[in-house]
Amino acid sequence: MPIAPTAPQKLRLSASVAILLACFATGAIAAPPPIAVQAGTDENAPPPSPGLFGFLDGINRSSALLGDLWGLRTELSKVGVTLSIQETSEYLGNTSGGTQRSFAYDGLTEVLLQLDTQRAFRHYGGLFNMSLLNIHGKNLSARNLQTLQTASGIESDDGTRLWELWYDQKFLDEDRLDVKIGQQSLDQEFMVSTNSAYFINTMMGWPMLPSADMPAGGPAYPLSALGVRLSARPVNGVTLLAGVFSGDPVKNDNGSDPQQQNRHGTSFPLNSGQLYIAEAQFSYPAAGSMVVPGQAKPLGWTYRLGAWYNNNKFADQRLDAGGLSLADPASTGVAAQHRGDWAWYAVADQLTWVDPNYPDRNIAVFARLMGTPLKGRNPIDASVNAGAVFHSPFANRPADTLGLGFGYAHVSSSLKRLDADTASYTGLPRPLRTGEGFAELSYQYQWKPWLQLQPDLQYVINPGGGLPLNGTSGPRIGNEVVLGLRAIISL
């Protein structure tokens, strides 16, 4: 039987555990909605209407609210540059559960510049990319929900920062090989489900497992890391991705908020280990497949299998270097260190029904599984999300999308045992963390070509995996109903 601590020891243990829980409950790094890349403007197109409000002439047809940006997009297009600007604004709140109940606004402005070397320099196959972020508003999940899988894919610390800065070059016939080098965000290519991107919850973008287990949450929005990525298409229908990146997107990572340590995205650490990742993608029908007249179109699918390995050191979730529980008053309080960490994942996107008269009207299902056997060094050892998406659910709404999705994150057994140790040593009853689930119902309404509205409903079960309401002991945080509306504006 463990020896009961004194009152000061109880206070110290409760405070340290509260800090640990607060850090763990901040949840996954988010993922923003994909930004629409504006097509280059035709040099022979008529000039925009004169005047400050000339863009209003074609506002109902333009894919961007500000149209040609008073001729700027046309001039940039002449030298091979495209400029895309997107504003995502949302108002979310919880009507039940959580540590408090309220609504909050948050927003994200994305600026994307791309240079096509073929158009600019007559050099085939090159693309230069730079993206900037301005994050503003309040973080509902951190303030009210204490969830692992945060309610919104854009929730992050306020600030303006560089996101990605890379160059991509294509090689070989039919562009079967390309190499990308520079500052990259892995959530743009790896572990991606095409259909899960329609949802708002973080889990539908960058998954929970790497967000909790990788240093600083991994190189994903709003962070990124220097690296090299290879993409090869040895045969039609098969694509192989592989990359090596900086093992930690934050220089001299001390465990505090990584976004504050790299506030503007201009830190490019190369001395923080390496992250290796590989993924195989299988698609049907393959690009370039023959179409037989009169034959029904096949129900297409894309399957992805991958794994990642990081050679940094990872802290044990329960034990110190001497083998004592971190909750033990005799413990040093310094977690044992393990070299290296890895996980596997599988992603599936599958069409299940296509309207024979309108092929763009269809139903697709998706699923993504992730896991790691290294439970001692990871707070999350498995995560899954799945769902179905109905494209063009109403005949007169071809650009709308209706989706129902689910997510679950499983807390590792090491953290569960630490909770039990904490309760034993402090003498304070507390729930043991197990896992957190959520369901999301969302509808994307394309009001204008440049404006999309997305009402959203989420229900969270066992927030934080079973965090106590007061942070250290007592009953769990109650299940949460989260309501919100997102607006995506292409400028």
Residue pairs with C-beta under 8 A, 6 or more apart in sequence:
2 328
2 421
2 424
2 425
3 329
4 425
4 427
5 13
5 329
5 425
5 426
9 329
10 426
10 427
10 428
13 327
13 329
13 422
13 425
13 426
14 426
14 428
14 472
14 473
16 333
17 327
17 422
17 426
17 472
18 471
18 472
21 464
21 467
21 468
21 471
21 472
22 471
23 255
24 148
24 212
24 379
24 415
24 464
25 146
25 147
25 148
25 464
25 467
26 141
26 142
27 141
27 142
27 147
27 148
27 149
27 150
27 202
27 211
28 148
28 149
28 150
28 202
28 203
28 206
28 207
28 208
28 211
28 212
28 217
29 156
29 202
29 206
29 211
29 217
29 218
29 220
29 221
29 222
29 223
30 150
30 152
30 153
30 154
30 155
30 156
30 202
30 205
30 206
30 221
30 222
31 153
31 187
31 197
31 202
31 204
31 205
31 206
31 220
31 221
32 88
32 108
32 110
32 153
32 154
32 205
32 221
33 86
33 88
33 153
33 154
33 197
33 486
33 488
34 197
35 84
35 86
35 110
35 112
35 131
36 63
36 84
36 86
36 490
37 82
37 84
37 112
37 114
38 63
38 64
38 73
38 82
38 83
38 84
38 490
39 82
40 73
40 77
40 80
40 82
40 116
40 119
41 68
41 73
41 74
41 77
43 74
43 77
43 78
45 74
47 71
47 74
48 54
48 55
48 67
48 68
48 70
48 71
48 74
49 55
49 57
52 70
54 67
54 70
55 62
55 65
55 66
55 67
55 68
55 69
55 70
58 67
59 65
59 67
59 448
59 450
60 448
60 449
61 449
62 449
62 450
63 449
63 450
63 490
64 85
64 450
64 490
64 491
65 450
65 451
65 489
65 490
65 491
66 85
66 491
67 73
68 74
69 83
72 83
73 82
73 83
76 82
76 83
77 119
79 115
79 119
79 120
80 115
80 116
80 117
80 118
80 119
80 120
80 121
81 113
81 114
81 115
81 116
81 120
82 112
82 113
82 114
82 116
83 111
83 112
83 113
84 110
84 111
84 112
84 114
84 490
85 109
85 110
85 111
85 112
85 490
85 491
86 109
86 110
86 112
86 488
86 489
86 490
86 491
87 107
87 108
87 109
87 110
87 487
87 488
87 489
87 491
88 107
88 108
88 109
88 110
88 154
88 486
88 487
88 488
88 489
89 105
89 106
89 107
89 486
89 487
89 489
90 105
90 106
90 107
90 152
90 154
90 200
90 484
90 485
90 486
90 487
91 103
91 104
91 105
91 484
91 485
92 103
92 104
92 106
92 140
92 151
92 152
92 456
92 482
92 483
92 484
93 101
93 102
93 103
93 104
93 140
93 144
93 482
93 483
93 484
94 101
94 102
94 140
94 144
94 145
94 480
94 481
94 482
94 483
95 101
95 481
95 482
95 483
96 478
96 479
96 480
96 481
97 145
97 460
97 463
97 477
97 478
97 479
97 480
97 481
98 144
98 145
98 146
98 463
98 477
98 478
98 480
99 144
99 145
99 146
99 469
99 477
100 143
100 144
101 144
102 143
102 144
103 140
104 137
104 138
104 139
104 140
104 143
104 144
105 137
105 138
106 135
106 136
106 137
106 138
106 139
106 140
106 152
106 154
106 155
107 135
107 136
107 137
107 154
108 133
108 134
108 135
108 136
108 154
109 133
109 134
109 136
110 131
110 132
110 133
110 163
111 131
111 132
111 133
111 134
112 129
112 130
112 131
113 129
113 130
113 131
114 127
114 128
114 129
114 130
115 127
115 128
116 126
116 127
117 123
117 124
117 125
117 126
117 127
117 128
118 124
118 125
118 126
124 170
125 169
125 170
125 171
125 175
125 178
126 167
126 168
126 169
126 170
127 167
127 168
127 169
128 166
128 167
129 164
129 165
129 166
129 167
129 168
130 162
130 164
130 165
131 162
131 163
131 164
131 165
132 160
132 161
132 162
132 163
133 160
133 161
133 162
133 163
133 221
133 222
133 265
134 159
134 160
135 154
135 156
135 157
135 158
135 159
135 160
135 161
135 222
136 158
137 158
139 150
139 155
139 156
139 157
140 151
140 152
140 155
140 482
141 147
141 150
141 151
141 152
141 155
142 150
142 155
145 151
145 460
145 463
145 480
145 482
146 463
146 464
146 467
146 477
147 436
147 438
147 460
147 463
147 464
147 480
148 208
148 212
148 380
148 409
148 436
148 463
148 464
148 465
149 201
149 202
149 203
149 208
149 407
149 409
149 436
149 438
149 460
150 201
150 202
151 200
151 201
151 202
151 458
151 460
151 482
151 484
152 200
152 201
152 202
152 484
152 486
153 200
153 201
153 202
153 204
153 205
153 221
155 202
156 221
156 222
156 259
157 222
157 257
157 259
157 260
159 259
159 263
159 264
160 264
161 222
161 262
161 263
161 264
161 265
161 266
162 183
162 264
162 265
162 266
163 183
163 185
163 221
163 222
163 224
163 265
164 182
164 183
164 184
164 185
164 188
164 224
165 182
165 183
166 180
166 181
166 182
166 183
166 184
167 180
167 181
167 182
168 178
168 179
168 180
169 178
169 179
169 180
170 177
170 178
171 177
171 178
171 179
174 233
175 233
176 232
176 233
176 234
177 230
177 231
177 232
177 233
178 230
178 231
179 228
179 229
179 230
179 231
180 228
180 229
180 231
181 227
181 228
181 229
182 226
182 227
183 224
183 225
183 226
183 265
183 268
184 219
184 224
184 225
184 226
184 227
184 229
184 243
184 245
185 219
185 220
185 221
185 223
185 224
186 206
186 218
186 219
186 220
186 225
186 243
186 245
186 277
187 205
187 206
187 220
187 221
189 229
189 241
190 241
190 243
190 277
190 279
190 306
190 308
191 206
191 207
191 210
191 279
191 304
191 306
191 345
191 347
191 368
191 370
192 304
192 347
193 204
193 347
193 348
193 349
193 366
193 367
193 368
193 385
194 302
194 349
194 366
195 349
195 364
195 365
195 366
195 387
195 389
195 403
196 204
196 205
196 366
196 368
196 385
196 387
196 405
197 204
197 205
198 204
198 389
198 401
198 403
198 442
198 444
199 387
199 403
199 405
199 440
199 442
199 456
200 440
200 442
200 454
200 456
200 458
200 484
200 486
201 405
201 407
201 438
201 440
201 458
202 208
202 211
203 383
203 385
203 407
203 409
203 438
204 385
204 387
204 405
204 407
204 440
205 221
206 217
206 218
206 220
206 221
207 345
207 368
207 370
207 383
207 385
208 370
208 380
208 383
208 407
208 409
209 343
209 345
209 370
209 371
209 372
209 378
209 380
209 381
209 382
209 383
209 409
210 217
210 218
210 220
210 308
210 343
210 370
211 217
211 218
211 220
212 378
212 379
212 380
212 409
213 314
213 341
213 343
213 372
213 378
213 379
213 380
214 275
214 308
214 310
214 341
215 247
215 248
215 249
215 250
215 253
215 272
215 273
215 310
215 312
216 223
216 248
216 249
216 250
216 253
216 258
216 261
217 223
217 258
218 249
218 275
219 225
219 227
219 245
219 246
219 249
219 275
222 259
222 265
223 249
223 250
223 258
223 259
223 262
223 265
224 249
224 265
225 245
225 246
225 248
225 249
225 269
225 275
226 245
226 246
226 268
226 269
226 270
227 243
227 244
227 245
227 246
227 275
228 243
228 244
228 245
229 241
229 242
229 243
230 240
230 241
230 242
230 243
231 239
231 240
231 241
232 239
232 240
233 239
233 240
234 240
235 286
236 286
236 287
236 288
236 289
237 282
237 283
237 284
237 285
237 286
237 287
238 280
238 281
238 282
238 283
239 280
239 281
239 283
240 278
240 279
240 280
240 281
241 277
241 278
241 279
241 280
241 281
241 306
242 277
242 278
242 279
243 276
243 277
243 278
244 274
244 275
244 276
244 277
245 274
245 275
245 277
246 268
246 269
246 270
246 272
246 273
246 274
246 275
247 272
247 273
247 274
247 275
247 310
247 311
247 312
248 269
248 272
248 273
248 312
249 258
249 262
249 269
250 258
250 261
250 262
250 267
250 269
250 272
251 261
251 262
251 267
251 269
251 272
252 261
252 269
253 261
253 272
254 261
261 267
272 312
273 310
273 311
273 312
274 310
274 311
275 308
275 309
275 310
276 308
276 309
276 310
276 311
277 306
277 307
277 308
277 309
278 306
278 307
278 308
279 304
279 305
279 306
280 304
280 305
280 306
281 302
281 303
281 304
282 302
282 303
282 304
283 300
283 301
283 302
283 303
284 298
284 300
284 301
284 302
285 298
285 300
296 356
297 354
297 359
299 350
299 351
299 352
299 353
299 354
300 351
301 348
301 349
301 350
301 351
302 348
302 349
303 346
303 347
303 348
303 349
304 345
304 346
304 347
304 348
305 344
305 345
305 346
306 344
306 345
306 346
306 347
307 342
307 343
307 344
307 345
308 342
308 343
309 340
309 341
309 342
310 340
310 341
310 342
311 339
311 340
312 340
312 341
313 337
313 338
313 339
314 337
314 338
314 339
314 340
314 341
314 377
314 378
315 335
315 336
315 337
315 338
315 377
316 335
316 336
316 337
316 338
316 376
316 377
316 414
317 335
317 375
317 376
317 377
317 378
317 379
317 412
317 414
317 415
317 418
318 325
318 326
318 376
318 414
318 415
318 417
318 418
318 421
319 325
319 326
319 335
319 336
319 376
320 326
320 331
320 332
320 333
320 334
320 335
320 336
321 332
321 334
321 335
321 336
321 337
322 331
322 332
323 336
324 330
324 331
324 332
325 331
325 417
325 418
325 421
325 425
326 333
326 335
326 418
326 421
327 418
327 421
327 422
327 424
327 425
327 426
328 421
328 425
329 425
338 374
338 376
338 377
341 372
341 374
341 377
341 378
342 372
342 374
343 370
343 371
343 372
343 378
344 370
344 371
344 372
345 368
345 369
345 370
345 371
346 368
346 369
346 370
347 366
347 367
347 368
347 369
348 365
348 366
348 367
348 368
349 364
349 365
349 366
350 364
350 365
350 366
351 362
351 363
351 364
352 363
352 364
352 365
352 388
353 362
353 363
354 361
354 362
355 361
355 362
355 392
358 392
358 395
358 398
360 391
360 392
360 398
361 391
361 392
361 393
361 395
361 398
362 390
362 391
362 392
363 388
363 389
363 390
363 391
364 388
364 389
364 391
365 386
365 387
365 388
365 389
366 386
366 387
366 388
366 389
367 384
367 385
367 386
368 384
368 385
368 386
369 382
369 383
369 384
370 382
370 383
370 384
371 381
371 382
371 383
372 378
372 381
372 382
373 381
374 381
375 381
375 412
375 413
375 414
376 412
376 414
377 414
378 412
378 414
379 411
379 412
379 415
380 409
380 410
380 411
380 412
381 410
381 411
381 412
381 413
382 409
382 410
383 407
383 408
383 409
383 410
384 407
384 408
385 405
385 406
385 407
385 408
386 405
386 406
387 403
387 404
387 405
387 406
387 440
388 403
388 404
388 405
389 401
389 402
389 403
390 401
390 402
390 403
391 401
392 398
392 399
392 400
392 401
393 400
393 401
393 402
394 400
397 445
397 446
399 446
400 443
400 444
400 445
400 446
401 443
401 444
402 442
402 443
402 444
403 440
403 441
403 442
403 443
403 444
404 439
404 440
404 441
404 442
405 439
405 440
405 442
406 437
406 438
406 439
406 440
407 437
407 438
407 440
408 435
408 436
408 437
408 438
409 435
409 436
409 437
409 465
410 434
410 435
411 433
411 434
411 435
411 436
411 465
411 466
415 433
415 465
416 432
416 433
416 434
419 430
419 431
419 432
419 433
420 432
422 428
422 430
423 429
423 430
423 432
423 473
426 472
426 473
428 472
428 473
429 473
429 474
430 468
430 472
430 473
430 474
431 466
431 467
431 468
431 475
431 476
432 466
433 464
433 465
433 466
433 467
434 462
434 465
434 466
435 462
435 465
435 466
436 460
436 461
436 462
436 463
436 464
436 465
436 466
437 460
437 461
437 462
438 458
438 459
438 460
438 461
439 458
439 459
440 456
440 457
440 458
440 459
441 456
441 457
441 458
442 454
442 455
442 456
442 457
443 454
443 455
443 456
444 452
444 453
444 454
445 452
445 453
445 454
445 455
446 452
447 453
449 490
450 489
450 490
450 491
451 487
451 488
451 489
451 490
452 487
452 488
453 485
453 486
453 487
454 485
454 486
454 487
454 488
455 484
455 485
456 482
456 483
456 484
456 485
456 486
457 481
457 482
457 483
458 480
458 481
458 482
458 483
458 484
459 479
459 480
459 481
459 482
460 479
460 480
460 482
461 479
462 476
462 479
463 476
463 477
463 478
463 479
463 480
464 477
466 476
467 476
467 477
468 474
468 475
468 476
468 477
469 475
469 476
469 477
469 478
